[in-house]
Amino acid sequence: MQSGKARSGSRWGALRGGRLLQDGAPGGPLLRLCVRLVRRPLLPAVRLWRRNIQLRVVAATLLISLSVVLALGFVVIAQVNRGLLEAKEGAAQSQAAGGFAVAQEKANAPATVDGPDAADSKVGRDASTWMNSLVKQLASGGQTAFEVVALGAGTGEQALPGAQGVKGARASGNVDPTASVPLSLRRAVNRGTGTFKTFSEIRYTSGTGHKAPEPALVVGKRLTDINGDPYDLYYLFPLTQEEESLTLVKSTIATAGLFVVVLLSGIAWLVVRQVVTPVRMAAGIAERLSAGQLQERMKVTGEDDIARLGEAFNKMAQNLQLKIQQLEELSRMQRRFVSDVSHELRTPLTTVRMAADVIHDARVDFDPVTARSAELLAGQLDRFESLLADLLEISRFDAGAADLQAEPIDLRDVVRRVIDGAEPLAEHKGTRIRVLGDTQPVIAEADARRVERVLRNLVVNAVEHGEGRDVVVRLASAGGAVAVAVRDYGVGLKPGEATRVFNRFWRADPARARTTGGTGLGLSIAVEDARLHGGWLQAWGEPGGGSQFRLTLPRTADEPLRGSPIPLEPEDSRANRARAAAEAAGSAAPSRPAEAADRSAIPPRSPMAGAVPVPADPTALPGNGARVVARPAEDAPAEDAPAGQAEREDRPDGR
């Protein structure tokens, strides 16, 4: 039941992490390729946008000013358009009202036989001829300012019953009467008695050479002809001039708006540059200061806020330079003192050593108390010589004079020499030293002397603090890295001690005796040796659960490390935490008997160790390590999880 839940959670985690899409899904590689092709040309622009504050300010000013200009332009154009149309409607209605009055007056005029108005006489003329004459006469006063259209009553609707008036349509200026007057307006005129208006287009007949339609205001009214029959009269007022005026206003606003936007952008660029340039100068000087060029200073001109900032920055840089020089001088004096003391003590130490050897060789002739004193003197002189040698080595590291003699070596040979040297101490402690992952060569370009010194410190410390339990040395290689991990099941490390264990002269228990005569500088020298190789030396531990120290080296000299092939937290510790969490949660997963949980038992060899490459640890920090914080049961890896998965979850910073 529990294993099924773990497998389900594992599949869900793989789905959330995108591994199915990347590795299993057919569309994964194609999707990644498309994303890469889209991102590649955009990366320079995104990088420039993120790094250039002047560009962002100018772009923001440009967008804001453009938005303001567009809003103002729309408002102004709308107001101008409304004003032009209202003026046109007023003039058109006045003009049309006069025309309607003239037309109705002519229709109601008394009949005459002769005289100057014979052309308008009702005698001898029919309504059709009279209508043609009326349309021409009304249109002649427009001077192309308007056109006149006359339509018979009922046009667009069914013919009125008994209507005998004007038949057909008349128009001036080659206007297409039926296409130019909207049907909705004709219906409104037929049904009402007042004046009606609407906006439409004036369309012309083919005889005008395909003249383009023009926007117009159409005003119509129902009238009666000379016979008293109804007809519809329409005035069509072109809006060409108004349209040209509106176009001129639009172009003027667009030109002025573009000029304003460009002007505001230029002003923003100039203003921002006055502020950004000193900031950029300060950033560049700060970068050079961080690179060690402590003499760099800002150029200060004026008395404004930027000048005050520059003066404050220069004072800060000057004080920083003085402090760093003082610290460098103190550090130089300290290193010189340690080196001089170490060298000066060698001569008297040699003399004391010779005298102590003579006394130690003659101790059989002394009384027991004096003989014991001679043995103690010889032992402490040995430790004193080791301390001087370590101090000299530390002074070389501090002075940057340490030399690396790298050559291809097999770490298995180094581990065998270290174990052979630690066997007497292990037999005295009742400890077994086991080696895992030594079935295949573990080759790396390294200094054999320094690597052996590091591993000797780790193995001897593991035996001394292992409480008589077994010590496991594991070797592995993957990708461009090799690693050696030393695991013990002793007192372990308390939270926070994994980072302090590499400090000089640090002890987990100050009251604890150094049975091996250690100087307290072994791990400090070891971590410096690891850094000299470009590698990592890290520690993990938990109270009562033992500890593990991991040395990771690049396979090739000067190759940067991206991870370690061995997890910093041991696999057995992960499994124990997962089992404890499952038991606490009342899980039905099988657990080992209490007697099988003895920490002294050697964990089974991982099938992944030393044989199958595993993913590296990209989060490891050089020379640092920390106890891994326990996670909830659902996040803990299963006992049979591959080493690569455990390594991905291993974070030396404790997360």
Disulfide bonds with the S-S distance in Angstrom:
none
